[in-house]
Amino acid sequence: MTKKSSLKSFASTKKATTESIVGKPFTYSIYGENEKDGYPGNILLGPVTTTVALDNDFTDIVIPDLFVKGDIYVAYTQVT
């Protein structure tokens, strides 16, 4: 069965310090499920580059509606 997925995610639940990642770029990608073993499979979105919130609060990422079968996986990497 195919379902519509709408997701709002947060990069972290712990506030960042000015010395750490605030204002620095990171990339994120979304992967579908590998039907053979349940691990991440094909890339559905990304990589997308964005920046950690300057107000030291949650960083919202915009994910368009995706139609998926199974689970999705979100990967993010700090760029600098």
N, CA, C and O atoms as a Tripos MOL2 file, in Angstrom:
@<TRIPOS>MOLECULE
protein
  320   319    80     0     0
PROTEIN
NO_CHARGES

@<TRIPOS>ATOM
      1 N           0.8410   -1.1740    0.0000 N.3       1 MET1
      2 CA          0.0000    0.0000    0.0000 C.3       1 MET1
      3 C           0.8860    1.2370    0.0000 C.2       1 MET1
      4 O           1.8810    1.2980    0.7230 O.2       1 MET1
      5 N           0.5280    2.2030   -0.7970 N.am      2 THR2
      6 CA          1.2730    3.4510   -0.8720 C.3       2 THR2
      7 C           0.5900    4.4840    0.0070 C.2       2 THR2
      8 O          -0.6280    4.6530   -0.0470 O.2       2 THR2
      9 N           1.3780    5.1700    0.8110 N.am      3 LYS3
     10 CA          0.8090    6.1850    1.6800 C.3       3 LYS3
     11 C           1.4930    7.5140    1.4470 C.2       3 LYS3
     12 O           2.6430    7.5700    1.0140 O.2       3 LYS3
     13 N           0.7760    8.5760    1.7390 N.am      4 LYS4
     14 CA          1.3230    9.9180    1.6100 C.3       4 LYS4
     15 C           2.0060   10.2780    2.9140 C.2       4 LYS4
     16 O           1.4320   10.1130    3.9910 O.2       4 LYS4
     17 N           3.2220   10.7660    2.8190 N.am      5 SER5
     18 CA          3.9870   11.0920    4.0130 C.3       5 SER5
     19 C           4.2900   12.5710    4.0440 C.2       5 SER5
     20 O           4.8340   13.1190    3.0850 O.2       5 SER5
     21 N           3.9460   13.2100    5.1230 N.am      6 SER6
     22 CA          4.3040   14.6050    5.3330 C.3       6 SER6
     23 C           5.0760   14.6580    6.6340 C.2       6 SER6
     24 O           4.6010   14.1470    7.6490 O.2       6 SER6
     25 N           6.2360   15.2550    6.6340 N.am      7 LEU7
     26 CA          7.1370   15.1590    7.7720 C.3       7 LEU7
     27 C           7.7310   16.5050    8.1040 C.2       7 LEU7
     28 O           8.1910   17.2200    7.2140 O.2       7 LEU7
     29 N           7.7270   16.8570    9.3670 N.am      8 LYS8
     30 CA          8.4590   18.0160    9.8570 C.3       8 LYS8
     31 C           9.4680   17.4640   10.8410 C.2       8 LYS8
     32 O           9.1010   16.7850   11.8000 O.2       8 LYS8
     33 N          10.7120   17.7460   10.6140 N.am      9 SER9
     34 CA         11.7590   17.1540   11.4300 C.3       9 SER9
     35 C          12.5900   18.2440   12.0900 C.2       9 SER9
     36 O          12.6000   19.3920   11.6460 O.2       9 SER9
     37 N          13.2680   17.8760   13.1300 N.am     10 PHE10
     38 CA         14.1500   18.7840   13.8360 C.3      10 PHE10
     39 C          15.5500   18.1910   13.8240 C.2      10 PHE10
     40 O          15.7200   16.9910   14.0410 O.2      10 PHE10
     41 N          16.5510   19.0230   13.5730 N.am     11 ALA11
     42 CA         17.9190   18.5400   13.5040 C.3      11 ALA11
     43 C          18.4310   18.0950   14.8660 C.2      11 ALA11
     44 O          19.3170   17.2440   14.9450 O.2      11 ALA11
     45 N          17.8900   18.6560   15.9340 N.am     12 SER12
     46 CA         18.3660   18.2950   17.2600 C.3      12 SER12
     47 C          17.3460   18.7100   18.3060 C.2      12 SER12
     48 O          16.5970   19.6660   18.1050 O.2      12 SER12
     49 N          17.3170   17.9960   19.4200 N.am     13 THR13
     50 CA         16.4540   18.4030   20.5190 C.3      13 THR13
     51 C          17.2450   19.1690   21.5700 C.2      13 THR13
     52 O          16.6580   19.7040   22.5100 O.2      13 THR13
     53 N          18.5550   19.2320   21.4310 N.am     14 LYS14
     54 CA         19.4220   19.9670   22.3470 C.3      14 LYS14
     55 C          19.8820   21.2440   21.6580 C.2      14 LYS14
     56 O          20.3250   21.2090   20.5100 O.2      14 LYS14
     57 N          19.7770   22.3660   22.3550 N.am     15 LYS15
     58 CA         20.1900   23.6310   21.7560 C.3      15 LYS15
     59 C          21.6960   23.6660   21.5240 C.2      15 LYS15
     60 O          22.4880   23.2170   22.3520 O.2      15 LYS15
     61 N          22.0580   24.2110   20.3800 N.am     16 ALA16
     62 CA         23.4650   24.3020   20.0150 C.3      16 ALA16
     63 C          24.0980   25.5170   20.6780 C.2      16 ALA16
     64 O          23.4090   26.4810   21.0120 O.2      16 ALA16
     65 N          25.3820   25.4680   20.8610 N.am     17 THR17
     66 CA         26.1080   26.6140   21.3830 C.3      17 THR17
     67 C          26.6660   27.4260   20.2220 C.2      17 THR17
     68 O          26.8390   26.9040   19.1210 O.2      17 THR17
     69 N          26.9410   28.6760   20.4630 N.am     18 THR18
     70 CA         27.4670   29.5450   19.4200 C.3      18 THR18
     71 C          28.7580   28.9840   18.8390 C.2      18 THR18
     72 O          29.0200   29.1320   17.6450 O.2      18 THR18
     73 N          29.5540   28.3480   19.6690 N.am     19 GLU19
     74 CA         30.8380   27.8130   19.2120 C.3      19 GLU19
     75 C          30.6760   26.5490   18.3750 C.2      19 GLU19
     76 O          31.6160   26.1420   17.6920 O.2      19 GLU19
     77 N          29.5220   25.9290   18.4150 N.am     20 SER20
     78 CA         29.3810   24.6440   17.7470 C.3      20 SER20
     79 C          28.8500   24.7880   16.3210 C.2      20 SER20
     80 O          29.6270   25.0240   15.3950 O.2      20 SER20
     81 N          27.5460   24.6500   16.1350 N.am     21 ILE21
     82 CA         27.0060   24.5470   14.7880 C.3      21 ILE21
     83 C          26.0370   25.6590   14.3950 C.2      21 ILE21
     84 O          25.5350   25.6560   13.2710 O.2      21 ILE21
     85 N          25.7650   26.5970   15.2780 N.am     22 VAL22
     86 CA         24.7980   27.6540   14.9780 C.3      22 VAL22
     87 C          25.2450   28.4360   13.7480 C.2      22 VAL22
     88 O          26.3750   28.9190   13.6840 O.2      22 VAL22
     89 N          24.3460   28.5560   12.7750 N.am     23 GLY23
     90 CA         24.6280   29.3070   11.5570 C.3      23 GLY23
     91 C          25.4640   28.5790   10.5350 C.2      23 GLY23
     92 O          25.7550   29.1320    9.4740 O.2      23 GLY23
     93 N          25.8580   27.3570   10.8210 N.am     24 LYS24
     94 CA         26.6920   26.5970    9.8870 C.3      24 LYS24
     95 C          25.8180   25.7120    8.9930 C.2      24 LYS24
     96 O          24.7380   25.2800    9.3940 O.2      24 LYS24
     97 N          26.3050   25.4520    7.7740 N.am     25 PRO25
     98 CA         25.5130   24.6660    6.8330 C.3      25 PRO25
     99 C          25.5660   23.1640    7.1150 C.2      25 PRO25
    100 O          26.5380   22.6510    7.6690 O.2      25 PRO25
    101 N          24.4940   22.4780    6.7170 N.am     26 PHE26
    102 CA         24.4700   21.0260    6.7180 C.3      26 PHE26
    103 C          23.6190   20.5680    5.5470 C.2      26 PHE26
    104 O          22.8240   21.3420    5.0120 O.2      26 PHE26
    105 N          23.7800   19.3310    5.1510 N.am     27 THR27
    106 CA         22.9680   18.7660    4.0770 C.3      27 THR27
    107 C          22.1010   17.6580    4.6440 C.2      27 THR27
    108 O          22.4780   16.9770    5.5980 O.2      27 THR27
    109 N          20.9400   17.4910    4.0460 N.am     28 TYR28
    110 CA         20.0860   16.3710    4.4260 C.3      28 TYR28
    111 C          19.5350   15.7090    3.1710 C.2      28 TYR28
    112 O          19.3660   16.3400    2.1280 O.2      28 TYR28
    113 N          19.2660   14.4390    3.3070 N.am     29 SER29
    114 CA         18.6920   13.6370    2.2320 C.3      29 SER29
    115 C          17.6610   12.6990    2.8300 C.2      29 SER29
    116 O          17.7300   12.3500    4.0090 O.2      29 SER29
    117 N          16.7110   12.2970    2.0100 N.am     30 ILE30
    118 CA         15.6930   11.3420    2.4380 C.3      30 ILE30
    119 C          15.7770   10.1250    1.5340 C.2      30 ILE30
    120 O          15.8360   10.2400    0.3100 O.2      30 ILE30
    121 N          15.7800    8.9640    2.1580 N.am     31 TYR31
    122 CA         15.8850    7.7010    1.4440 C.3      31 TYR31
    123 C          14.6430    6.8600    1.6860 C.2      31 TYR31
    124 O          14.0500    6.9050    2.7650 O.2      31 TYR31
    125 N          14.2540    6.0960    0.6790 N.am     32 GLY32
    126 CA         13.1920    5.1230    0.8430 C.3      32 GLY32
    127 C          13.7500    3.8530    1.4550 C.2      32 GLY32
    128 O          14.9570    3.7260    1.6600 O.2      32 GLY32
    129 N          12.8720    2.9230    1.7410 N.am     33 GLU33
    130 CA         13.2770    1.6520    2.3420 C.3      33 GLU33
    131 C          13.7460    0.6840    1.2590 C.2      33 GLU33
    132 O          13.1350    0.6010    0.1940 O.2      33 GLU33
    133 N          14.8080   -0.0340    1.5230 N.am     34 ASN34
    134 CA         15.2740   -1.1030    0.6680 C.3      34 ASN34
    135 C          14.3690   -2.3000    0.9460 C.2      34 ASN34
    136 O          14.3760   -2.8290    2.0580 O.2      34 ASN34
    137 N          13.6050   -2.7270   -0.0270 N.am     35 GLU35
    138 CA         12.6150   -3.7760    0.1960 C.3      35 GLU35
    139 C          13.2220   -5.1340    0.5450 C.2      35 GLU35
    140 O          12.5420   -5.9870    1.1160 O.2      35 GLU35
    141 N          14.4930   -5.3420    0.2090 N.am     36 LYS36
    142 CA         15.1300   -6.6300    0.5080 C.3      36 LYS36
    143 C          15.4180   -6.8030    1.9940 C.2      36 LYS36
    144 O          15.1570   -7.8640    2.5610 O.2      36 LYS36
    145 N          15.9590   -5.7530    2.6290 N.am     37 ASP37
    146 CA         16.4030   -5.9170    4.0180 C.3      37 ASP37
    147 C          15.9450   -4.8090    4.9610 C.2      37 ASP37
    148 O          16.2770   -4.8440    6.1460 O.2      37 ASP37
    149 N          15.1940   -3.8310    4.4690 N.am     38 GLY38
    150 CA         14.6710   -2.7820    5.3400 C.3      38 GLY38
    151 C          15.6290   -1.6350    5.6270 C.2      38 GLY38
    152 O          15.2900   -0.7130    6.3690 O.2      38 GLY38
    153 N          16.8170   -1.6860    5.0470 N.am     39 TYR39
    154 CA         17.7730   -0.5920    5.2200 C.3      39 TYR39
    155 C          17.4820    0.5130    4.2140 C.2      39 TYR39
    156 O          16.6840    0.3100    3.3000 O.2      39 TYR39
    157 N          18.1130    1.6890    4.3610 N.am     40 PRO40
    158 CA         17.8870    2.7590    3.3850 C.3      40 PRO40
    159 C          18.1650    2.2850    1.9660 C.2      40 PRO40
    160 O          19.1160    1.5490    1.7050 O.2      40 PRO40
    161 N          17.3050    2.7320    1.0610 N.am     41 GLY41
    162 CA         17.4230    2.3360   -0.3420 C.3      41 GLY41
    163 C          17.6930    3.5360   -1.2290 C.2      41 GLY41
    164 O          18.6650    4.2640   -1.0240 O.2      41 GLY41
    165 N          16.8330    3.7400   -2.2120 N.am     42 ASN42
    166 CA         17.0100    4.8260   -3.1710 C.3      42 ASN42
    167 C          16.7650    6.1830   -2.5280 C.2      42 ASN42
    168 O          15.9440    6.3220   -1.6210 O.2      42 ASN42
    169 N          17.4930    7.1760   -3.0160 N.am     43 ILE43
    170 CA         17.3180    8.5290   -2.5150 C.3      43 ILE43
    171 C          16.0240    9.1090   -3.0900 C.2      43 ILE43
    172 O          15.7810    9.0330   -4.2950 O.2      43 ILE43
    173 N          15.2060    9.6820   -2.2220 N.am     44 LEU44
    174 CA         13.9340   10.2660   -2.6310 C.3      44 LEU44
    175 C          14.0080   11.7870   -2.7390 C.2      44 LEU44
    176 O          13.2680   12.4000   -3.5070 O.2      44 LEU44
    177 N          14.9080   12.3860   -1.9640 N.am     45 LEU45
    178 CA         15.0530   13.8360   -1.9490 C.3      45 LEU45
    179 C          16.4600   14.1970   -1.5070 C.2      45 LEU45
    180 O          16.9980   13.6120   -0.5670 O.2      45 LEU45
    181 N          17.0490   15.1640   -2.1930 N.am     46 GLY46
    182 CA         18.3330   15.6840   -1.7500 C.3      46 GLY46
    183 C          19.5000   15.1900   -2.5720 C.2      46 GLY46
    184 O          19.3310   14.5120   -3.5860 O.2      46 GLY46
    185 N          20.6690   15.5360   -2.1230 N.am     47 PRO47
    186 CA         20.9330   16.2690   -0.8890 C.3      47 PRO47
    187 C          20.5310   17.7370   -1.0030 C.2      47 PRO47
    188 O          20.6750   18.3600   -2.0550 O.2      47 PRO47
    189 N          20.0270   18.2700    0.1020 N.am     48 VAL48
    190 CA         19.5980   19.6590    0.2060 C.3      48 VAL48
    191 C          20.4900   20.3230    1.2490 C.2      48 VAL48
    192 O          20.7020   19.7780    2.3320 O.2      48 VAL48
    193 N          21.0110   21.5050    0.9180 N.am     49 THR49
    194 CA         21.8510   22.2390    1.8620 C.3      49 THR49
    195 C          21.0140   23.3040    2.5470 C.2      49 THR49
    196 O          20.2590   24.0250    1.8950 O.2      49 THR49
    197 N          21.1470   23.4010    3.8560 N.am     50 THR50
    198 CA         20.4520   24.4080    4.6510 C.3      50 THR50
    199 C          21.3830   24.8390    5.7780 C.2      50 THR50
    200 O          22.5240   24.3820    5.8500 O.2      50 THR50
    201 N          20.9060   25.7100    6.6510 N.am     51 THR51
    202 CA         21.7370   26.2590    7.7220 C.3      51 THR51
    203 C          21.0680   26.0520    9.0700 C.2      51 THR51
    204 O          19.8460   26.1480    9.1810 O.2      51 THR51
    205 N          21.8610   25.7700   10.0910 N.am     52 VAL52
    206 CA         21.3500   25.6250   11.4540 C.3      52 VAL52
    207 C          20.8080   26.9700   11.9140 C.2      52 VAL52
    208 O          21.4360   28.0010   11.6720 O.2      52 VAL52
    209 N          19.6600   26.9780   12.5680 N.am     53 ALA53
    210 CA         18.9800   28.2000   12.9820 C.3      53 ALA53
    211 C          19.8840   29.1210   13.8010 C.2      53 ALA53
    212 O          20.5630   28.6800   14.7290 O.2      53 ALA53
    213 N          19.8820   30.3970   13.4470 N.am     54 LEU54
    214 CA         20.7030   31.3860   14.1510 C.3      54 LEU54
    215 C          20.1340   31.7600   15.5160 C.2      54 LEU54
    216 O          20.8570   32.2710   16.3710 O.2      54 LEU54
    217 N          18.8430   31.5080   15.7250 N.am     55 ASP55
    218 CA         18.2340   31.8670   17.0040 C.3      55 ASP55
    219 C          18.4400   30.7950   18.0640 C.2      55 ASP55
    220 O          17.8410   30.8560   19.1370 O.2      55 ASP55
    221 N          19.2790   29.8230   17.7700 N.am     56 ASN56
    222 CA         19.6220   28.7560   18.7130 C.3      56 ASN56
    223 C          18.3790   27.9600   19.1250 C.2      56 ASN56
    224 O          18.2460   27.5340   20.2720 O.2      56 ASN56
    225 N          17.4800   27.7730   18.1630 N.am     57 ASP57
    226 CA         16.2670   27.0070   18.3940 C.3      57 ASP57
    227 C          16.2650   25.8440   17.4000 C.2      57 ASP57
    228 O          17.2630   25.6000   16.7230 O.2      57 ASP57
    229 N          15.1630   25.1430   17.3160 N.am     58 PHE58
    230 CA         15.0690   24.0230   16.3820 C.3      58 PHE58
    231 C          15.2730   24.4980   14.9530 C.2      58 PHE58
    232 O          14.9020   25.6180   14.6020 O.2      58 PHE58
    233 N          15.8600   23.6490   14.1400 N.am     59 THR59
    234 CA         16.0520   23.9350   12.7320 C.3      59 THR59
    235 C          15.0130   23.1560   11.9420 C.2      59 THR59
    236 O          15.0420   21.9260   11.9050 O.2      59 THR59
    237 N          14.0970   23.8790   11.3130 N.am     60 ASP60
    238 CA         13.0740   23.2370   10.4930 C.3      60 ASP60
    239 C          13.6590   22.9070    9.1280 C.2      60 ASP60
    240 O          14.4260   23.6870    8.5640 O.2      60 ASP60
    241 N          13.2960   21.7650    8.6130 N.am     61 ILE61
    242 CA         13.6400   21.4340    7.2420 C.3      61 ILE61
    243 C          12.3370   21.2010    6.4950 C.2      61 ILE61
    244 O          11.3980   20.6120    7.0300 O.2      61 ILE61
    245 N          12.2900   21.6650    5.2650 N.am     62 VAL62
    246 CA         11.0790   21.5500    4.4560 C.3      62 VAL62
    247 C          11.1690   20.2950    3.6160 C.2      62 VAL62
    248 O          12.0920   20.1160    2.8210 O.2      62 VAL62
    249 N          10.1930   19.4340    3.8100 N.am     63 ILE63
    250 CA         10.1350   18.1890    3.0530 C.3      63 ILE63
    251 C           8.7970   18.1540    2.3230 C.2      63 ILE63
    252 O           7.7420   18.1610    2.9570 O.2      63 ILE63
    253 N           8.8390   18.1180    0.9930 N.am     64 PRO64
    254 CA          7.5760   18.0770    0.2550 C.3      64 PRO64
    255 C           6.8550   16.7520    0.5060 C.2      64 PRO64
    256 O           7.4470   15.7860    0.9870 O.2      64 PRO64
    257 N           5.5770   16.7310    0.1730 N.am     65 ASP65
    258 CA          4.8270   15.4820    0.3090 C.3      65 ASP65
    259 C           5.4740   14.4040   -0.5450 C.2      65 ASP65
    260 O           5.7500   14.6110   -1.7270 O.2      65 ASP65
    261 N           5.7080   13.2670    0.0590 N.am     66 LEU66
    262 CA          6.2910   12.1270   -0.6440 C.3      66 LEU66
    263 C           5.3160   10.9570   -0.5730 C.2      66 LEU66
    264 O           4.6520   10.7600    0.4440 O.2      66 LEU66
    265 N           5.2330   10.1980   -1.6290 N.am     67 PHE67
    266 CA          4.4320    8.9840   -1.6160 C.3      67 PHE67
    267 C           5.4070    7.8280   -1.4960 C.2      67 PHE67
    268 O           6.2290    7.6020   -2.3840 O.2      67 PHE67
    269 N           5.3110    7.1020   -0.4030 N.am     68 VAL68
    270 CA          6.2840    6.0450   -0.1290 C.3      68 VAL68
    271 C           5.5810    4.7460    0.2300 C.2      68 VAL68
    272 O           4.4230    4.7250    0.6480 O.2      68 VAL68
    273 N           6.3210    3.6730    0.0510 N.am     69 LYS69
    274 CA          5.8870    2.3590    0.4980 C.3      69 LYS69
    275 C           6.9230    1.9230    1.5290 C.2      69 LYS69
    276 O           8.0980    1.7620    1.1970 O.2      69 LYS69
    277 N           6.5030    1.7340    2.7560 N.am     70 GLY70
    278 CA          7.4450    1.3680    3.8100 C.3      70 GLY70
    279 C           7.9520    2.5930    4.5530 C.2      70 GLY70
    280 O           7.3100    3.6430    4.5720 O.2      70 GLY70
    281 N           9.1070    2.4360    5.1600 N.am     71 ASP71
    282 CA          9.7050    3.4890    5.9800 C.3      71 ASP71
    283 C          10.5230    4.4510    5.1380 C.2      71 ASP71
    284 O          10.8670    4.1670    3.9910 O.2      71 ASP71
    285 N          10.8310    5.6140    5.7440 N.am     72 ILE72
    286 CA         11.7840    6.5430    5.1480 C.3      72 ILE72
    287 C          12.9080    6.7760    6.1470 C.2      72 ILE72
    288 O          12.7360    6.5800    7.3490 O.2      72 ILE72
    289 N          14.0440    7.1910    5.6420 N.am     73 TYR73
    290 CA         15.2260    7.4650    6.4570 C.3      73 TYR73
    291 C          15.7210    8.8590    6.1170 C.2      73 TYR73
    292 O          15.7930    9.2280    4.9440 O.2      73 TYR73
    293 N          16.0690    9.6480    7.1530 N.am     74 VAL74
    294 CA         16.6020   10.9810    6.9670 C.3      74 VAL74
    295 C          18.0540   10.9770    7.4180 C.2      74 VAL74
    296 O          18.3630   10.5850    8.5430 O.2      74 VAL74
    297 N          18.9360   11.4130    6.5380 N.am     75 ALA75
    298 CA         20.3590   11.4990    6.8660 C.3      75 ALA75
    299 C          20.7740   12.9610    6.7950 C.2      75 ALA75
    300 O          20.3910   13.6790    5.8710 O.2      75 ALA75
    301 N          21.5670   13.4050    7.7870 N.am     76 TYR76
    302 CA         22.0670   14.7690    7.7200 C.3      76 TYR76
    303 C          23.5450   14.7890    8.0930 C.2      76 TYR76
    304 O          24.0180   14.0060    8.9170 O.2      76 TYR76
    305 N          24.2580   15.7220    7.4490 N.am     77 THR77
    306 CA         25.7060   15.8220    7.6300 C.3      77 THR77
    307 C          26.0850   17.2830    7.7470 C.2      77 THR77
    308 O          25.6790   18.1020    6.9220 O.2      77 THR77
    309 N          26.8690   17.6190    8.7790 N.am     78 GLN78
    310 CA         27.3870   18.9770    8.8960 C.3      78 GLN78
    311 C          28.4350   19.1880    7.8280 C.2      78 GLN78
    312 O          29.3240   18.3540    7.6560 O.2      78 GLN78
    313 N          28.3430   20.3000    7.1050 N.am     79 VAL79
    314 CA         29.2340   20.5600    5.9740 C.3      79 VAL79
    315 C          30.5760   21.1100    6.4350 C.2      79 VAL79
    316 O          31.6140   20.7010    5.9160 O.2      79 VAL79
    317 N          30.5810   22.0290    7.3980 N.am     80 THR80
    318 CA         31.8570   22.5960    7.8660 C.3      80 THR80
    319 C          31.9900   22.4450    9.3520 C.2      80 THR80
    320 O          32.9960   22.8610    9.9270 O.2      80 THR80
@<TRIPOS>BOND
     1     1     2 1
     2     2     3 1
     3     3     4 2
     4     3     5 am
     5     5     6 1
     6     6     7 1
     7     7     8 2
     8     7     9 am
     9     9    10 1
    10    10    11 1
    11    11    12 2
    12    11    13 am
    13    13    14 1
    14    14    15 1
    15    15    16 2
    16    15    17 am
    17    17    18 1
    18    18    19 1
    19    19    20 2
    20    19    21 am
    21    21    22 1
    22    22    23 1
    23    23    24 2
    24    23    25 am
    25    25    26 1
    26    26    27 1
    27    27    28 2
    28    27    29 am
    29    29    30 1
    30    30    31 1
    31    31    32 2
    32    31    33 am
    33    33    34 1
    34    34    35 1
    35    35    36 2
    36    35    37 am
    37    37    38 1
    38    38    39 1
    39    39    40 2
    40    39    41 am
    41    41    42 1
    42    42    43 1
    43    43    44 2
    44    43    45 am
    45    45    46 1
    46    46    47 1
    47    47    48 2
    48    47    49 am
    49    49    50 1
    50    50    51 1
    51    51    52 2
    52    51    53 am
    53    53    54 1
    54    54    55 1
    55    55    56 2
    56    55    57 am
    57    57    58 1
    58    58    59 1
    59    59    60 2
    60    59    61 am
    61    61    62 1
    62    62    63 1
    63    63    64 2
    64    63    65 am
    65    65    66 1
    66    66    67 1
    67    67    68 2
    68    67    69 am
    69    69    70 1
    70    70    71 1
    71    71    72 2
    72    71    73 am
    73    73    74 1
    74    74    75 1
    75    75    76 2
    76    75    77 am
    77    77    78 1
    78    78    79 1
    79    79    80 2
    80    79    81 am
    81    81    82 1
    82    82    83 1
    83    83    84 2
    84    83    85 am
    85    85    86 1
    86    86    87 1
    87    87    88 2
    88    87    89 am
    89    89    90 1
    90    90    91 1
    91    91    92 2
    92    91    93 am
    93    93    94 1
    94    94    95 1
    95    95    96 2
    96    95    97 am
    97    97    98 1
    98    98    99 1
    99    99   100 2
   100    99   101 am
   101   101   102 1
   102   102   103 1
   103   103   104 2
   104   103   105 am
   105   105   106 1
   106   106   107 1
   107   107   108 2
   108   107   109 am
   109   109   110 1
   110   110   111 1
   111   111   112 2
   112   111   113 am
   113   113   114 1
   114   114   115 1
   115   115   116 2
   116   115   117 am
   117   117   118 1
   118   118   119 1
   119   119   120 2
   120   119   121 am
   121   121   122 1
   122   122   123 1
   123   123   124 2
   124   123   125 am
   125   125   126 1
   126   126   127 1
   127   127   128 2
   128   127   129 am
   129   129   130 1
   130   130   131 1
   131   131   132 2
   132   131   133 am
   133   133   134 1
   134   134   135 1
   135   135   136 2
   136   135   137 am
   137   137   138 1
   138   138   139 1
   139   139   140 2
   140   139   141 am
   141   141   142 1
   142   142   143 1
   143   143   144 2
   144   143   145 am
   145   145   146 1
   146   146   147 1
   147   147   148 2
   148   147   149 am
   149   149   150 1
   150   150   151 1
   151   151   152 2
   152   151   153 am
   153   153   154 1
   154   154   155 1
   155   155   156 2
   156   155   157 am
   157   157   158 1
   158   158   159 1
   159   159   160 2
   160   159   161 am
   161   161   162 1
   162   162   163 1
   163   163   164 2
   164   163   165 am
   165   165   166 1
   166   166   167 1
   167   167   168 2
   168   167   169 am
   169   169   170 1
   170   170   171 1
   171   171   172 2
   172   171   173 am
   173   173   174 1
   174   174   175 1
   175   175   176 2
   176   175   177 am
   177   177   178 1
   178   178   179 1
   179   179   180 2
   180   179   181 am
   181   181   182 1
   182   182   183 1
   183   183   184 2
   184   183   185 am
   185   185   186 1
   186   186   187 1
   187   187   188 2
   188   187   189 am
   189   189   190 1
   190   190   191 1
   191   191   192 2
   192   191   193 am
   193   193   194 1
   194   194   195 1
   195   195   196 2
   196   195   197 am
   197   197   198 1
   198   198   199 1
   199   199   200 2
   200   199   201 am
   201   201   202 1
   202   202   203 1
   203   203   204 2
   204   203   205 am
   205   205   206 1
   206   206   207 1
   207   207   208 2
   208   207   209 am
   209   209   210 1
   210   210   211 1
   211   211   212 2
   212   211   213 am
   213   213   214 1
   214   214   215 1
   215   215   216 2
   216   215   217 am
   217   217   218 1
   218   218   219 1
   219   219   220 2
   220   219   221 am
   221   221   222 1
   222   222   223 1
   223   223   224 2
   224   223   225 am
   225   225   226 1
   226   226   227 1
   227   227   228 2
   228   227   229 am
   229   229   230 1
   230   230   231 1
   231   231   232 2
   232   231   233 am
   233   233   234 1
   234   234   235 1
   235   235   236 2
   236   235   237 am
   237   237   238 1
   238   238   239 1
   239   239   240 2
   240   239   241 am
   241   241   242 1
   242   242   243 1
   243   243   244 2
   244   243   245 am
   245   245   246 1
   246   246   247 1
   247   247   248 2
   248   247   249 am
   249   249   250 1
   250   250   251 1
   251   251   252 2
   252   251   253 am
   253   253   254 1
   254   254   255 1
   255   255   256 2
   256   255   257 am
   257   257   258 1
   258   258   259 1
   259   259   260 2
   260   259   261 am
   261   261   262 1
   262   262   263 1
   263   263   264 2
   264   263   265 am
   265   265   266 1
   266   266   267 1
   267   267   268 2
   268   267   269 am
   269   269   270 1
   270   270   271 1
   271   271   272 2
   272   271   273 am
   273   273   274 1
   274   274   275 1
   275   275   276 2
   276   275   277 am
   277   277   278 1
   278   278   279 1
   279   279   280 2
   280   279   281 am
   281   281   282 1
   282   282   283 1
   283   283   284 2
   284   283   285 am
   285   285   286 1
   286   286   287 1
   287   287   288 2
   288   287   289 am
   289   289   290 1
   290   290   291 1
   291   291   292 2
   292   291   293 am
   293   293   294 1
   294   294   295 1
   295   295   296 2
   296   295   297 am
   297   297   298 1
   298   298   299 1
   299   299   300 2
   300   299   301 am
   301   301   302 1
   302   302   303 1
   303   303   304 2
   304   303   305 am
   305   305   306 1
   306   306   307 1
   307   307   308 2
   308   307   309 am
   309   309   310 1
   310   310   311 1
   311   311   312 2
   312   311   313 am
   313   313   314 1
   314   314   315 1
   315   315   316 2
   316   315   317 am
   317   317   318 1
   318   318   319 1
   319   319   320 2
@<TRIPOS>SUBSTRUCTURE
     1 MET1         2 RESIDUE 1 A MET
     2 THR2         6 RESIDUE 1 A THR
     3 LYS3        10 RESIDUE 1 A LYS
     4 LYS4        14 RESIDUE 1 A LYS
     5 SER5        18 RESIDUE 1 A SER
     6 SER6        22 RESIDUE 1 A SER
     7 LEU7        26 RESIDUE 1 A LEU
     8 LYS8        30 RESIDUE 1 A LYS
     9 SER9        34 RESIDUE 1 A SER
    10 PHE10       38 RESIDUE 1 A PHE
    11 ALA11       42 RESIDUE 1 A ALA
    12 SER12       46 RESIDUE 1 A SER
    13 THR13       50 RESIDUE 1 A THR
    14 LYS14       54 RESIDUE 1 A LYS
    15 LYS15       58 RESIDUE 1 A LYS
    16 ALA16       62 RESIDUE 1 A ALA
    17 THR17       66 RESIDUE 1 A THR
    18 THR18       70 RESIDUE 1 A THR
    19 GLU19       74 RESIDUE 1 A GLU
    20 SER20       78 RESIDUE 1 A SER
    21 ILE21       82 RESIDUE 1 A ILE
    22 VAL22       86 RESIDUE 1 A VAL
    23 GLY23       90 RESIDUE 1 A GLY
    24 LYS24       94 RESIDUE 1 A LYS
    25 PRO25       98 RESIDUE 1 A PRO
    26 PHE26      102 RESIDUE 1 A PHE
    27 THR27      106 RESIDUE 1 A THR
    28 TYR28      110 RESIDUE 1 A TYR
    29 SER29      114 RESIDUE 1 A SER
    30 ILE30      118 RESIDUE 1 A ILE
    31 TYR31      122 RESIDUE 1 A TYR
    32 GLY32      126 RESIDUE 1 A GLY
    33 GLU33      130 RESIDUE 1 A GLU
    34 ASN34      134 RESIDUE 1 A ASN
    35 GLU35      138 RESIDUE 1 A GLU
    36 LYS36      142 RESIDUE 1 A LYS
    37 ASP37      146 RESIDUE 1 A ASP
    38 GLY38      150 RESIDUE 1 A GLY
    39 TYR39      154 RESIDUE 1 A TYR
    40 PRO40      158 RESIDUE 1 A PRO
    41 GLY41      162 RESIDUE 1 A GLY
    42 ASN42      166 RESIDUE 1 A ASN
    43 ILE43      170 RESIDUE 1 A ILE
    44 LEU44      174 RESIDUE 1 A LEU
    45 LEU45      178 RESIDUE 1 A LEU
    46 GLY46      182 RESIDUE 1 A GLY
    47 PRO47      186 RESIDUE 1 A PRO
    48 VAL48      190 RESIDUE 1 A VAL
    49 THR49      194 RESIDUE 1 A THR
    50 THR50      198 RESIDUE 1 A THR
    51 THR51      202 RESIDUE 1 A THR
    52 VAL52      206 RESIDUE 1 A VAL
    53 ALA53      210 RESIDUE 1 A ALA
    54 LEU54      214 RESIDUE 1 A LEU
    55 ASP55      218 RESIDUE 1 A ASP
    56 ASN56      222 RESIDUE 1 A ASN
    57 ASP57      226 RESIDUE 1 A ASP
    58 PHE58      230 RESIDUE 1 A PHE
    59 THR59      234 RESIDUE 1 A THR
    60 ASP60      238 RESIDUE 1 A ASP
    61 ILE61      242 RESIDUE 1 A ILE
    62 VAL62      246 RESIDUE 1 A VAL
    63 ILE63      250 RESIDUE 1 A ILE
    64 PRO64      254 RESIDUE 1 A PRO
    65 ASP65      258 RESIDUE 1 A ASP
    66 LEU66      262 RESIDUE 1 A LEU
    67 PHE67      266 RESIDUE 1 A PHE
    68 VAL68      270 RESIDUE 1 A VAL
    69 LYS69      274 RESIDUE 1 A LYS
    70 GLY70      278 RESIDUE 1 A GLY
    71 ASP71      282 RESIDUE 1 A ASP
    72 ILE72      286 RESIDUE 1 A ILE
    73 TYR73      290 RESIDUE 1 A TYR
    74 VAL74      294 RESIDUE 1 A VAL
    75 ALA75      298 RESIDUE 1 A ALA
    76 TYR76      302 RESIDUE 1 A TYR
    77 THR77      306 RESIDUE 1 A THR
    78 GLN78      310 RESIDUE 1 A GLN
    79 VAL79      314 RESIDUE 1 A VAL
    80 THR80      318 RESIDUE 1 A THR
